[in-house]
Amino acid sequence: MVLASKDFVSPVDLIATTTAFFDGEIDLDPASSEHANSVVQAKRYFTWRNNGLLQDWTCRNLYLFPPRELLLKSEQPKPTALFTKTMQYKKSAQRVWLELCYQKWLKKEFSQAITLITSTEVALLVTQKIGLDFPMCVLKKKPKLLNDDEKLKPLRSTKVLGFVFYFPPPDNLEESIQKFSTFYSTLGRVYC
C-alpha cells in the first residue's frame, strides 16, 4: 500500500472559520492536494507525492485534515521512543498524523494548529492513550466533505463525525483558547 493520491477535501465552512481564526491566512497544510488547496488556500502545502509525514512543518499556524486510510509501519515516521515494537502493523493514518502533529507541536515547529479528525476511534480513544488533552470542538453536523477532484463535488452522504482539535500557542494560552471557543462554537460544541 502506498500513500493515497486521492482522499476527501475539508468542509468549506470549517475552512472559512479556520482562516478567520488564523487572522485571514493558513500558513501550512501538510496533508493536502492541488484540488484540496484550492479550498484551503494555504500558503504552503504538501501532497501525497512529497509526503508531509517526512517534511519540516515550521510555520506560524497550520491546518491538518489527515487522510482516512491505513498505513503500514514502513509508511509511518520512525518512532522516537528508545524501545519500539519490532512487529509491523497497520495504523490509522489519522492516528499517525495526529501523533506526529502533537510531536511537532511539542518541538515548537509551529505555534498553533487546527486538526480535523473524522475517525471516532482516533478522536476519543487514541487521544486518551497518547494523553492529548487539548481544546476540541465536536461538530454539530456531519462534515460536508468534498471529493478530491477538479469538480470538488460534495459527498452525497457522510457517515463520519467531525472532531476539531486545537493545538494552542504556548504564549497567550488562555486568550487563544477563549478565541478558539468563540470561533468554533458556531460549528459545534466546544470542550476546553
KAJORA-V792343 format. One record per helix or strand of 3 or more residues. SS is the DSSP state (~ for helix, > for strand). FROM is the first residue (numbers start at 0). TO is the last residue. Records with the same first field share a line. If there is no record, write none. Layout:
SS=FROM-TO, FROM-TO
This chain:
~=11-20, 33-39, 51-53, 72-74, 92-105, 119-128, 172-183
>=58-64, 109-116, 135-138, 162-166, 187-190
